[in-house]
Amino acid sequence: MPQVYLEVVCFDHAEAAILAIRQAVFHQEQGVSPDLDFDGQDPMAWHVVATIASQPVGTARIRYLSNTLAKLERVAVLPAYRGQGIGYAIVQTAIQFLAENGISEVKLHAQSYTKDFYQKLGFYSVGDEFLEAEIPHIEMRQQITISESQSTIEIDDNQGLD
């Protein structure tokens, strides 16, 4: 597998890449309205961007909800790059970033079919399933150990994660 480069950036730094990935995954593939996806929160958030050979292939948004809680949102990997551990690496990069910045808990609204993926990453379900953008979701959370984390994320091709 080619080298995956992961970076946590402000929206302005990678706006075109972030928008292109989310348009392909959420708008075209899943039929989510751009008005729901582009909710005005992007400029105030951090974003993880995954690239292979300078080509953006995945992204996620990180929003701080308090001084101890953040929300991971808009996790997306282009279809041609799924099943290679990129989604795993994006989520791990976000968690590492949050740990290094003193955040002790992260939550997300997982599309229900991705629940097992997030459980393998240490998230647990909270509450009942609900609809968001007309897609079944479940809230999931993870406690984060605040420490000096490693600076790189290794992708294990045998982990069975997206």
FENMO-V729638 format. One record per helix or strand of 3 or more residues. SS is the DSSP state (A for helix, B for strand). FROM is the first residue (numbers start at 1). LEN is the number of residues. If there is no record, write none. Layout:
{{SS;FROM;LEN} {SS;FROM;LEN}}
This chain:
{{B;4;7} {A;11;19} {A;34;4} {A;42;3} {B;46;7} {B;55;10} {B;69;9} {A;79;3} {A;86;15} {B;105;7} {A;112;9} {B;124;9} {B;135;9}}
